Amino acid sequence: MSDASMIGCVGTLIVATRGAHGPGEVVLSVRGSKETFLARSHEPLPKGTPVLVVGVRGSRTVLVEPWTEMAATELL
């Protein structure tokens, strides 16, 4: 999977992010299986937050933002 194709993937944080103070960890479905990546965000996000990948830094680090659409969809 190329770096660009990771953008737009939705996952869930399994380790909270600490904003500028450090990464967390996110699980994403890629290449037909679930994989974990380091997750960086501008603001701290708690464990369990649904997130959207908005950027990629290297092969194992992604930039994420909270993804509220996932939570709304799961309620249906």
N, C-alpha and C positions, 0 to 999 in steps of 0.2 A: 504494500500500500504506500503510495507516495505521500509526502508531507501534506500537499495541498488537499488530498482526498480526506484527510482527517478532519479538516474544517467542516463544521456542520454536524459532526457526530454528537449524539447526546449520550450522557452517562450519568453515573451517580458517584459522589465523593465517598470513599471508604476511609479516608483520613482527612480531617479538616484542613483547609488552607489557612494561612496566617497573613494573607495580603503581602505587603512588602517585606514581612519578617520571615517568610519561608513558604515552601510548597506543601501541598497535601498530596493525596493520591486519588486517582479516579479509575473506575473500571469502565471500559468501553468494549463494544462488540466490533471487532475488526478481523479481517481475514478469516471469517467464519468461526471465530471463537472469541471468548472474553479475555481481554488483556488489561493489565494495569499500567498506568503512566503517571509520572509526576505531574501534578496539576498546579499551575500558578494562577492567581487571581489578583485583581487590584485591591479588593476588600477581603477581609477574612470571611470564609464561608464554613458553616458547620458540616460535620459528618452527616451523610444522608441527603445532602442537597442535590437535586437534579441539576446538571450543568450542560452547557452547550460549548463545544470547542470552537473558539474564535481565532486561534492562531497556533502555530507550532514552533517550538524552539528545539532543534535537534531531533534525534530519532525517538526519544523517550519522554519528552516534556511537552505539555500542551498548555495553552492559555485558555482559561474557561471563564464563563459568566453564568450566573444563575439562570435556570431555564424553567420558567413558570408554566409554559404550555404542557410539559410532561406531567406535572402534578395535576393540572386540570383534566387532561386526557385520562389519567388513571382513575379519576372519580367517576367517569361515565360507565 
